[in-house]
Amino acid sequence: MTEKNGNGANLGFENQMWAAADKLRGHMDASEYKHVVLGLIFLKYISDAFQAKYKQLEATKDTEYTDPEDRDEYSATNIFWVPKEARWATLQSSAKQPTIGKIVDDAMVAIEKENPTLKGVLPKDYSRPSLDKYRLGELIDIISKIGLGDDESRSKDILGRVYEYFLGRFAAAEGKGGGEFYTPRCVVNLLVRMIEPYKGRVYDPCCGSGGMFVQSERFVEERGGRLGDIAIYGQESNSTTWRLAMMNLAIRGLDANLGGQHADSFHNDLHKDLRADFILANPPFNMSDWGGERLREDARWKYGIPPVNNANYAWIQHFIHHLSPTGVTGFVMANGSMSTNTTSEGEIRKNLIEADLVDCMIALPGQLFYTTQIPVCLWFVARNKKNGKFRDRSGQTLFIDARKLGTLIDRIHKDFSEEEIDKVAATYHAWRGEKDAGEYRDVPGFCKTATTEEIREHGYVLVPGRYVGAAEIEDDEVPFEEKMAELSATLYEQFAQANRLEASIKRNLEVLGYGE
């Protein structure tokens, strides 16, 4: 029986592929073999798609005068041109050769040369000595058995599901660092379902591997829209993650503007003039080394200058700065952002609330993320609450406490079900007054609409529990396994924090000359 994973993949061969990929782990870090595996999967996909189109053109060349060697035939159907030396059959026949690493590198170089949109995107270091060539050959043999780019596989989005599966597994393997490129699918799905990016400009200034864009396009298509109804803009500071995003979008035929290079959104904003209709993001939590001391007088800080040791409120104001006059943004934040009063953060939050920008706050359960076991929250900010799209919500904010939702999918990770995502999104849509969304009502312990005056009375704290009230739960109603998982996750996070603190103290002592 195939493992049912919260990332949505359930194809029958994922575990076999993961086992083969995992054999590489003894020779390199998870962050390295991620690109080895995903690069090969990408190569197999575009080769399969090319071969399927080639056979189709070959079969009709006498009746319809099609030419399988005409590149325009491929570009017209959004298929990459793959030169002979880069086709999967060539790689597969050479999988057992000691030079397989160089053969793969040459294939990547050839594909980039023939397809300018992929220039500088594909990994080209398979020949490095640290990569076990026998294991690499094994991986190629396994991937060879899987159809990824033929018509049937493309119709089922097999490749997309394989990518999602591997991104999730790699994030788990990398632990904290995995959050640089992956946001759990259920969280992305909830963000997308909340703000409904049907048509317009969608932006993510810390886009990781591009999951927000993929889910947005999927949302549009599922509701009868067309590929291209939304214009995608993004940015990513990590060079390898930026390449991963480019591949992730290319395999789905998504035309995205990721700035042409990797770059830091704070110090090199590649979309300075963009005013987006929808912004979806999961920025790094509590980032302390964001270079804030060099941006003290930046135009983005309309609601207050963010502290140099924490980028949370810099991200929030960056999002708001890039919103269109009727735009809305949904993003992930550390829980501390809802109540912190350190340095300037409390004042900035007060100014955001008084400007009537905060539309909805959602408290999430812990254990949803691979990056941290502690709970996080979702913010939803609307530039104009009375823009005519929905009812006038001026002076009101919706609070949703979703901490009791979610189901454990392993010892320390939770996932939202589709029904739970529906419940949360439907609550917000009814509250906004959307057509056919039903009538909104407060539900004690789950949701409540609060006025700006009430938020003032709570000292501008945005923690949903302050407003919805705490539903009474008998201790026996919580399963023992779930209690232990929650306790284990909390202890794990506390232990990790203690280790980080100890390491920081040690470094500071060494700087002062007290090191060993």
ABEGO torsion letter per residue (X at the ends): XBBBBAAGBBAGAAAAAAAAAAAAAAABBAAAAAAAAAAAAAAAAAAAAAAAAAAAAAAAAAAAGBBAABAAAAAAAGBBBBBAAABAAAAAAAAABAAAAAAAAAAAAAAAAABAAABGABBAAAABAABBAAAAAAAAAAAAABBAABAAAAAAGAAAAAAAAAAAAAAAAAEAAAAAABBBAAAAAAAAAAAGBABEBBBBABAEAGAAAAAAAAAAAAAGBBBGABBBBBBBABAAAAAAAAAAAAAAGBBBBAGGBBBBAAABBABAABBBABBBBBBBBGBABAGAAAAAABAABAAEBBBAABAAAAAAAAAAAABBAABBBBBBBBAAAAABABEAAAAAAAAAAAAGABABBBBBBBGABAABABBBBBBBBBABAAAGABBBABGBBBBBBAAABEBBABAABBBBBAAAAAAAAAAAAAAAGBBGAEBBBBBBGABBBBBAAAAAAAGGBABAAAAAEBBBBBAAABBAAAAAAAAAAAAAAAAAAAAAAAAAAAAAAAAAGABX
